[in-house]
Amino acid sequence: MATITFPTADFTSVQVERLKASALVQSPFTYAQKVYRYPGALWIATFTCPPMTDGGTPDAGTWTSFLDDMDGHENTTTVDLSDYAPDISGVTSLSMRLASNSAGWARDVRGHFTLSFTLIEAV
């Protein structure tokens, strides 16, 4: 396992989610509810890059190489989530991995590459 350098970019969008480890049990008879809380959480961040060309700024080759180097779930990258979500309690940077074993991108008829990817980490 290796740590891959997270390329810099002005993303067109970044969506950050935090899933808390909790469960809700509801009675089928009275609808009374009980919540069970656990200490874990899962951070999910989806990044969408702007349209780019090979050799342009940002460079499509940099991003396709990054996704290839992440090698599915094998490698990690360090991401500072406070850059994308203000007032996150106690979380600044996380060592995250790809949420999927696959990585892909698209190229339109004008030669612009588009890609988005999702990183996850349990804390």
SULVEN-V864327 format. One record per residue. N is the residue number from 1. RES is the residue in one letter. NEAR is the number of other C-alpha atoms within 12 Angstrom. Layout:
N|RES|NEAR  N|RES|NEAR
//
This chain:
1|M|14  2|A|17  3|T|20  4|I|25  5|T|21  6|F|28  7|P|24  8|T|18  9|A|21  10|D|18  11|F|23  12|T|18  13|S|19  14|V|24  15|Q|22  16|V|26  17|E|22  18|R|24  19|L|20  20|K|19  21|A|17  22|S|16  23|A|15  24|L|15  25|V|14  26|Q|13  27|S|11  28|P|8  29|F|7  30|T|9  31|Y|10  32|A|11  33|Q|13  34|K|13  35|V|14  36|Y|13  37|R|14  38|Y|14  39|P|13  40|G|15  41|A|18  42|L|24  43|W|33  44|I|31  45|A|33  46|T|28  47|F|31  48|T|24  49|C|31  50|P|25  51|P|27  52|M|30  53|T|25  54|D|20  55|G|15  56|G|16  57|T|20  58|P|25  59|D|25  60|A|30  61|G|23  62|T|26  63|W|38  64|T|31  65|S|20  66|F|29  67|L|35  68|D|23  69|D|28  70|M|32  71|D|24  72|G|26  73|H|25  74|E|21  75|N|28  76|T|28  77|T|31  78|T|24  79|V|33  80|D|22  81|L|32  82|S|18  83|D|21  84|Y|24  85|A|22  86|P|13  87|D|11  88|I|17  89|S|11  90|G|12  91|V|23  92|T|18  93|S|21  94|L|26  95|S|28  96|M|35  97|R|39  98|L|36  99|A|28  100|S|22  101|N|19  102|S|21  103|A|25  104|G|22  105|W|25  106|A|20  107|R|17  108|D|13  109|V|9  110|R|12  111|G|15  112|H|23  113|F|29  114|T|29  115|L|32  116|S|30  117|F|33  118|T|33  119|L|39  120|I|33  121|E|30  122|A|22  123|V|20
//
